[in-house]
Amino acid sequence: MRKVASEQLDSFYHHYPAVATVVTSHSAGRDNAMAVAWHGALSRRPPMYMVAISPKRFSFGLITQSGEFTVNFVPFEAARMVALVGGCSGRDVDKFQAFGLVKAPTLKVNAPVLEVAYAAYECRVAARYPSGDHECFFGEIVAVHHRPRSNGPDQLAHWQDAHPLLYLGDDSYTRVSPLEPVRMERPVVVAQALGGLVL
Ligand SMILES: Cc1cc2nc3c(=O)[nH]c(=O)nc-3n(C[C@H](O)[C@H](O)[C@H](O)COP(=O)(O)O)c2cc1C
């Protein structure tokens, strides 16, 4: 496939689509929520999750003060809510009140979990790392919320019941529809590719 290489790095959005999340925070009696597309899992033991937050965000101060945040995975149907919480600052608006965000009970942190989320991670900040115009907050996951599946306990298959919200950049969203999961069992595909050699 022919590609063009460039050193013009003013924008790079080629890693989209990315799952759009809502990160919540709480400090000194204030709840807040913001959209976050730059995030990811880092470790299973202990369970660690990273969110990249610009110091310009109101959330940055709340997370710094409290040492806590939650990451909420929301369905495609919540795209407008994500645009709302990602479109204004908690400095100017109480987003929970203004946008009617419904909270669900949490186990370990004071930052709220969103009722609309099909899954959420409660995180305590374990470390931070400045990364250019953003800062990485490395959270230890101290509680996981997920919807019980109608036909089994498999946490991996949440997408069978929910439609994860994908961000395409430039204020555009989509969902995977219809789902076309392809299973590539690693030992099987490796053995097939290597002519039956099992490693
Ligand atoms: C889909 C989407 C994804 C975003 N991802 C991030 C992100 O990963 N990190 C970040 O700092 N801001 C991100 N933003 C911007 C913040 O959500 C936005 O600036 C928000 O208003 C900050 O709210 P706050 O000032 O109340 O914290 C994103 C916005 C949208 C709409």
The ligand as a MOL file (V3000), in Angstrom:
LIG
                    3D

  0  0  0     0  0            999 V3000
M  V30 BEGIN CTAB
M  V30 COUNTS 31 33 0 0 0
M  V30 BEGIN ATOM
M  V30 1 C -14.3380 13.1120 22.1110 0
M  V30 2 C -13.4390 13.9960 22.9370 0
M  V30 3 C -12.2680 13.4660 23.4290 0
M  V30 4 C -11.4100 14.2730 24.2220 0
M  V30 5 N -10.2650 13.7100 24.7130 0
M  V30 6 C -9.4900 14.4400 25.5610 0
M  V30 7 C -8.3330 13.8410 26.1610 0
M  V30 8 O -8.0120 12.6750 25.9480 0
M  V30 9 N -7.5970 14.6130 27.0320 0
M  V30 10 C -7.9170 15.9240 27.3050 0
M  V30 11 O -7.2140 16.5830 28.0960 0
M  V30 12 N -9.0100 16.5060 26.7360 0
M  V30 13 C -9.8150 15.7890 25.9010 0
M  V30 14 N -10.9470 16.3490 25.3570 0
M  V30 15 C -11.2910 17.7400 25.7010 0
M  V30 16 C -11.9990 17.8570 27.0500 0
M  V30 17 O -12.9810 16.8740 27.2240 0
M  V30 18 C -12.6460 19.2700 27.1280 0
M  V30 19 O -11.6510 20.2560 27.0110 0
M  V30 20 C -13.4870 19.4670 28.3570 0
M  V30 21 O -14.2710 20.6260 28.1780 0
M  V30 22 C -12.6500 19.6480 29.6280 0
M  V30 23 O -13.5390 19.8220 30.7120 0
M  V30 24 P -13.1110 20.3880 32.1210 0
M  V30 25 O -12.4370 21.7320 31.8900 0
M  V30 26 O -14.4020 20.5230 32.8660 0
M  V30 27 O -12.1850 19.4070 32.7410 0
M  V30 28 C -11.7720 15.6100 24.5290 0
M  V30 29 C -12.9650 16.1330 24.0040 0
M  V30 30 C -13.7880 15.3430 23.2150 0
M  V30 31 C -15.0800 15.9110 22.6920 0
M  V30 END ATOM
M  V30 BEGIN BOND
M  V30 1 1 1 2
M  V30 2 1 2 3
M  V30 3 2 2 30
M  V30 4 2 3 4
M  V30 5 1 4 5
M  V30 6 1 4 28
M  V30 7 2 5 6
M  V30 8 1 6 7
M  V30 9 1 6 13
M  V30 10 2 7 8
M  V30 11 1 7 9
M  V30 12 1 9 10
M  V30 13 2 10 11
M  V30 14 1 10 12
M  V30 15 2 12 13
M  V30 16 1 13 14
M  V30 17 1 14 15
M  V30 18 1 14 28
M  V30 19 1 15 16
M  V30 20 1 16 17
M  V30 21 1 16 18
M  V30 22 1 18 19
M  V30 23 1 18 20
M  V30 24 1 20 21
M  V30 25 1 20 22
M  V30 26 1 22 23
M  V30 27 1 23 24
M  V30 28 2 24 25
M  V30 29 1 24 26
M  V30 30 1 24 27
M  V30 31 2 28 29
M  V30 32 1 29 30
M  V30 33 1 30 31
M  V30 END BOND
M  V30 END CTAB
M  END
